[in-house]
Amino acid sequence: MGPKTPVTEGDFFRQPLREQINLKHPLVGLADLINWDRLDTSMSESFVSSRGRPATSPRLIAGLLYLQHAFDLSDEEVVWQWVENPYWQVFTGETYLQTEPPIDPSSLTRWRKRLGEAGVEELLAESIEAAKRAGVIKASSTKRVIVDTTVMEKAIAHPTDSRLLERCREHLVKAAARHGLKLRQNYNREAPHLASQIGRYAHAKQYKRMKKALRMLRSRVGRVMRDVERQLDSASASSRSALQELIGRTKRILSQKQKDRNKLYALHAPEVECLAKGKARKPYEFGVKVSITTTHKEGLVVGARSMPGNPYDGHTLAEALEQAAILSDVKPEVAIVDRGYKGVAVDGVKIYHPGLRRGITRGLRAMIRRRSAIEPAIGHMKADGKLDRNWLKGALGDAIHAVLCGAGHNLRMILRKLRLYCALVLLASLKRSAALPFLP
């Protein structure tokens, strides 16, 4: 059973929404620019089931995901603001005014999981096509792109040894109680006190005392872990796997040293990596590297992909250009990059970066200088969008979130263009009315 289609038959006692709102509103114009039938077809393939009630309308979910990332909202906020805003309801395909939430906010989580990275890339591809129809970019603009990388931080607390150890102990104690295991001692009073003392000693630069308290906390966590590990055989088969995974992560945290690689920075998010970006105010960021591809002239996002494993920037270029070619249906011919991509070649694509001297004309030099235009685009994606902090779980959540942030940036650019057009039309009408002679 596929997704249900919205009812569009007339209602004698209700007035359609489009007869009550301003049809020149930018969101109404944006809704008319998007090819919803294409999105319905691509998204419906993920929701075919032989039992249960029909799935929610794909246009509703696609519209909510668009609005969420265009206006930097959480799942709960976008659903409840949808109820309050009739223009949002028109954008998602509603015919009549609705006064109840269309879905539970948790449904968006399940939709994202079912769509996956390939499904949300359809949303990004459609935002690129809508930008072409709106005149934000030309069809030939995607032949010349700018590629850069940034860090998409994960929603975790700053990792410290004391905090990670205390979180391990808390999770082990709760898991033991949940699965019916009896611990010899849980250290519920001593361990939090040690964790707070470690922070105070570090602030006062009393490092000998700090290290002593840290060793004591590490020994307490190890005792709890070994107590749970000894009772694994008495646990049920279903709970044993969860306990083994928690014990494995605890062992990693207990054994890792300051200079180790592939350290665990969050107990609930093992995919988090530490990336050094060279910033004076923030030397290290914890998340995943993301490659962003924009058009050279307008700054529209034509590619956004997470790159787990913290690869060298040059090794991500071919993958980024391949994604841009698939989403925009035009293979890039020229790519402008920074010095981090130096020495990398991609078949059929001319790569330019600052520092080139041989064969660089005045026009090419001006084109290379515009490479920095991608920096404010990334800044807007973090300040106005949701790229600054990722709340989605796992490596799949990283990939989905990066693509949706690119789609949200494109929608903001289209809405800015439509608002400017409406302002110009209003200004022209005011000038025309002022020029008319006064009639008594």
C-alpha positions in Angstrom: 0.0 0.0 0.0 1.6 3.3 -1.1 1.3 6.7 0.4 -2.1 8.3 0.5 -2.9 11.2 -1.8 -4.4 14.4 -0.5 -8.1 15.0 -1.1 -8.6 17.9 -3.5 -12.4 17.7 -4.1 -14.4 20.9 -3.5 -16.1 21.5 -0.2 -19.3 23.5 -0.3 -18.9 24.7 3.3 -15.2 25.6 3.3 -13.2 28.2 1.4 -9.9 27.0 -0.2 -6.8 28.4 1.3 -5.5 30.0 -2.0 -8.6 32.2 -2.0 -7.8 33.6 1.4 -4.0 34.4 1.1 -1.8 36.6 -0.9 -0.8 34.5 -4.0 2.2 36.8 -4.5 3.8 35.6 -1.3 7.3 34.1 -1.8 6.4 30.7 -0.3 3.5 30.4 -2.7 5.8 31.2 -5.6 8.3 28.7 -4.4 5.7 26.0 -4.1 4.8 26.6 -7.7 8.4 26.3 -8.8 9.0 22.9 -7.2 8.1 19.7 -9.2 6.2 17.9 -6.5 5.1 15.1 -8.8 8.8 14.1 -9.3 9.4 14.1 -5.5 6.2 12.1 -4.9 7.4 9.4 -7.4 10.9 9.2 -6.0 9.8 9.2 -2.3 6.9 6.8 -2.8 9.3 4.0 -3.7 10.4 3.9 0.0 6.9 3.5 1.3 5.3 0.6 -0.3 3.8 -1.8 2.2 1.2 -4.6 1.9 -0.3 -4.0 5.4 -1.2 -1.2 7.7 -2.6 2.2 6.9 -1.3 4.2 3.9 1.8 6.3 4.5 1.7 10.1 4.9 1.7 12.2 1.8 5.3 12.5 0.4 4.7 16.2 -0.4 3.9 16.9 3.2 7.1 15.3 4.5 9.2 16.9 1.7 7.7 20.3 2.4 8.3 19.9 6.2 11.9 18.9 5.6 12.4 21.9 3.3 10.9 24.3 5.8 12.8 22.8 8.7 16.2 23.4 7.1 15.3 26.7 5.4 14.2 28.3 8.8 16.5 26.4 11.2 13.8 24.6 13.2 13.6 21.4 15.2 11.1 18.6 14.4 8.6 19.8 17.0 8.9 23.5 16.0 8.3 22.9 12.3 5.2 20.8 13.0 3.6 23.3 15.3 4.5 26.3 13.2 2.9 24.5 10.3 -0.4 24.6 12.2 -0.1 28.4 12.8 1.1 29.4 9.3 -1.4 29.1 6.4 1.4 29.8 3.8 3.3 26.7 5.1 0.2 24.6 4.7 -0.2 25.8 1.1 3.5 25.0 0.5 2.9 21.4 1.6 -0.1 20.9 -0.6 -3.1 21.5 1.7 -6.3 22.7 0.1 -8.1 23.8 3.2 -7.0 25.3 6.5 -5.9 22.7 9.1 -6.1 23.3 12.8 -4.4 20.1 14.0 -0.7 18.9 13.6 -0.5 16.8 10.4 1.9 14.2 11.9 3.7 13.4 15.1 7.1 15.1 15.1 8.8 11.7 15.6 7.5 10.7 12.2 10.1 12.9 10.6 12.8 10.7 12.1 11.4 7.6 10.6 11.0 9.3 7.2 14.6 10.4 7.2 15.7 6.8 8.0 13.7 5.3 5.2 14.7 7.9 2.6 18.4 7.6 3.4 21.1 9.7 1.8 19.9 8.9 -1.8 16.3 10.0 -0.9 17.3 13.4 0.5 19.6 14.0 -2.4 16.5 14.1 -4.5 15.3 17.0 -2.4 18.6 18.8 -3.0 18.4 18.0 -6.8 14.9 19.5 -6.9 16.0 22.6 -5.1 18.7 23.1 -7.8 16.0 22.7 -10.6 13.7 25.2 -8.8 16.6 27.7 -8.6 17.0 27.4 -12.4 13.3 28.0 -12.9 13.3 31.0 -10.6 16.3 32.5 -12.4 18.6 32.3 -9.4 21.2 30.5 -11.6 21.6 29.8 -15.3 21.8 26.2 -16.6 25.5 26.8 -17.5 26.4 28.0 -14.0 26.9 24.5 -12.7 29.8 24.0 -15.1 32.0 26.2 -13.0 32.0 25.3 -9.2 33.9 26.1 -6.0 34.7 23.2 -3.6 35.7 23.5 0.0 35.4 21.5 3.2 34.2 22.4 6.7 33.4 20.7 10.0 29.8 19.8 10.9 29.9 19.5 14.7 28.0 16.8 16.5 25.6 17.6 19.3 27.9 16.3 22.1 29.4 17.9 25.2 33.1 18.8 25.1 34.9 15.5 25.8 37.0 15.3 28.9 38.3 12.1 30.6 36.4 12.7 33.8 33.1 13.3 32.0 33.5 10.3 29.7 34.3 8.0 32.6 31.4 9.2 34.7 29.0 8.7 31.7 30.3 5.2 31.3 29.6 4.4 35.0 26.1 5.9 34.8 25.2 3.9 31.7 26.6 0.7 33.2 24.7 1.1 36.5 21.4 1.9 34.6 21.9 -1.0 32.2 22.5 -3.4 35.1 19.3 -2.3 36.9 17.4 -2.5 33.6 18.5 -6.1 32.9 18.2 -7.4 36.4 21.9 -7.5 37.3 22.9 -6.9 40.9 26.1 -4.9 41.4 28.4 -5.2 44.4 28.8 -1.4 44.4 27.7 1.3 42.0 29.7 4.3 43.4 26.7 6.6 42.9 28.0 9.0 45.7 31.7 8.8 45.3 32.1 8.9 41.5 30.2 12.2 40.8 32.2 13.8 43.6 35.5 12.7 42.1 34.4 14.0 38.6 33.6 17.4 40.1 36.9 17.5 42.0 38.8 16.7 38.8 37.3 19.8 37.2 38.1 22.0 40.2 41.7 20.8 40.3 42.2 21.4 36.6 40.8 24.9 36.9 43.2 25.6 39.8 46.1 24.0 37.8 46.7 21.5 40.6 47.6 18.7 38.1 49.0 16.2 40.6 45.8 16.1 42.6 43.8 16.1 39.3 45.7 13.0 38.0 45.3 11.2 41.3 41.5 11.8 41.4 41.3 10.7 37.7 43.1 7.4 38.5 40.7 6.8 41.3 37.7 7.5 39.1 39.1 5.2 36.4 39.5 2.4 38.9 35.9 2.8 40.1 34.6 2.7 36.6 36.7 -0.4 35.8 35.3 -2.2 38.9 31.7 -1.6 37.8 32.5 -2.7 34.2 34.1 -5.9 35.4 31.2 -6.6 37.7 28.7 -6.3 34.8 31.0 -8.4 32.5 31.1 -11.3 35.0 27.3 -11.5 35.0 26.9 -11.5 31.2 26.1 -15.2 31.1 23.2 -14.8 33.4 21.6 -12.1 31.2 19.1 -12.9 28.4 20.3 -13.2 24.9 18.6 -10.0 23.8 20.1 -7.9 26.5 23.6 -9.5 26.2 24.4 -7.8 22.9 23.5 -4.4 24.3 25.6 -4.9 27.4 28.6 -6.2 25.3 28.5 -3.1 23.1 28.4 -0.8 26.2 31.3 -2.8 27.8 33.3 -2.5 24.6 33.0 1.2 24.5 33.8 1.5 28.1 37.0 -0.5 27.6 38.0 1.9 24.8 37.5 4.9 27.1 39.4 3.3 29.9 42.4 2.3 27.8 42.7 5.3 25.4 45.6 7.8 26.0 46.0 11.4 25.2 48.1 10.9 22.0 46.1 7.9 20.7 44.3 7.9 17.3 40.7 6.9 16.7 39.7 7.9 20.3 36.1 7.7 21.5 34.8 11.2 22.2 31.2 10.4 23.0 29.7 7.3 24.5 26.4 7.6 22.4 28.1 8.7 19.2 31.2 6.6 18.4 31.4 8.1 14.9 32.5 11.5 16.2 36.0 12.6 15.1 38.4 15.3 16.4 39.3 17.7 13.6 41.9 20.4 13.9 41.0 23.4 11.7 43.7 25.8 12.8 41.4 28.3 14.4 42.8 30.4 17.2 39.5 30.6 19.2 38.6 26.9 18.6 41.6 24.7 17.7 39.6 21.5 17.7 36.1 20.7 16.5 34.3 17.4 17.2 32.1 16.1 14.4 32.6 15.0 10.8 34.2 16.7 7.7 31.7 17.9 5.1 32.5 18.7 1.5 30.5 21.6 0.1 30.2 22.4 -3.7 28.7 25.7 -4.9 28.3 27.4 -8.2 31.1 29.9 -8.9 29.0 32.9 -9.6 25.9 32.7 -7.5 26.9 30.4 -4.6 24.1 27.9 -5.0 24.8 24.5 -3.3 25.0 21.8 -5.9 26.7 19.2 -3.7 27.0 18.4 0.0 28.4 15.2 1.4 29.8 14.0 4.7 33.3 12.5 4.6 33.8 10.2 7.6 37.4 9.3 8.6 38.8 12.8 8.3 40.3 12.3 4.8 42.8 14.7 3.2 40.9 17.4 1.3 42.3 16.5 -2.1 41.0 12.9 -1.7 37.4 14.2 -1.4 37.4 16.3 -4.6 36.5 13.5 -7.1 33.6 12.3 -5.0 32.3 15.9 -4.5 32.4 16.7 -8.2 30.7 13.4 -9.0 27.9 14.2 -6.7 27.5 17.7 -8.2 27.3 16.2 -11.7 24.6 13.7 -10.7 22.5 16.3 -8.8 22.7 19.1 -11.4 22.7 16.9 -14.5 25.7 18.9 -15.7 29.3 17.7 -15.3 31.5 20.5 -13.9 34.2 21.6 -16.3 36.1 24.0 -13.9 36.7 23.6 -10.2 38.1 26.4 -8.0 39.7 25.1 -4.7 42.0 26.2 -2.0 45.6 25.2 -1.4 44.5 22.1 0.5 43.6 20.4 -2.8 47.0 21.1 -4.4 48.4 18.4 -6.6 45.0 16.6 -7.2 43.7 16.0 -10.7 40.3 14.8 -11.9 39.6 13.6 -15.4 37.8 16.1 -17.6 37.9 18.9 -15.0 40.3 21.8 -14.8 41.4 22.4 -11.2 42.6 25.9 -10.2 43.8 27.0 -6.8 45.6 30.1 -5.4 49.4 30.1 -6.0 49.3 29.0 -9.7 51.6 31.1 -11.9 52.1 29.4 -15.2 49.4 30.1 -17.8 47.2 32.2 -15.5 45.6 35.1 -17.4 43.9 38.2 -15.8 40.5 36.5 -16.2 41.6 33.3 -14.6 43.2 35.3 -11.7 40.0 37.1 -11.1 38.1 33.7 -11.2 40.5 32.2 -8.7 40.2 35.2 -6.3 36.5 34.5 -6.1 37.1 31.2 -4.5 36.6 32.8 -1.1 33.0 33.4 -2.0 32.2 29.9 -0.6 33.2 31.0 2.9 30.2 33.3 3.5 28.0 30.6 2.0 29.2 28.1 4.5 28.8 30.7 7.2 25.2 31.3 6.3 24.6 27.6 6.3 25.8 27.5 9.9 24.3 30.7 11.1 20.9 30.7 9.3 20.7 26.9 8.7 21.4 23.8 10.8 25.0 23.0 9.6 26.5 24.3 12.9 25.2 21.4 15.0 24.0 18.0 14.0 21.4 16.3 16.2 20.8 13.2 14.0 22.2 9.8 15.1 25.0 7.8 13.5 27.0 8.1 10.3 23.7 8.0 8.3 22.4 11.0 10.3 25.6 12.9 9.3 25.1 12.2 5.6 21.4 13.1 5.6 21.9 16.3 7.7 24.6 17.6 5.4 22.5 17.2 2.2 19.4 18.7 3.8 21.5 21.7 5.0 22.4 22.3 1.3 18.8 22.1 0.3 17.8 24.6 3.0 20.5 27.1 1.8 19.1 26.9 -1.8 15.6 27.5 -0.6 16.7 30.6 1.3 18.4 31.9 -1.9 15.2 31.3 -4.0 13.0 33.0 -1.4 15.4 36.0 -1.3 15.1 36.3 -5.1 11.2 36.1 -4.9 11.1 38.7 -2.1 13.2 41.1 -4.2 10.9 40.6 -7.2 7.8 41.3 -5.1 9.4 44.4 -3.7 10.3 45.7 -7.2 6.7 45.0 -8.4 5.3 46.9 -5.4 7.7 49.8 -6.0 6.8 50.0 -9.6 3.1 50.1 -8.8 3.6 52.8 -6.2 5.5 54.9 -8.7 2.8 54.4 -11.3 0.1 55.4 -8.9 2.0 58.5 -7.8 2.4 59.6 -11.5 -1.4 59.4 -12.1 -3.2 62.8 -12.1 -5.4 63.6 -9.1 -9.1 63.1 -9.9 -11.6 65.2 -7.8 
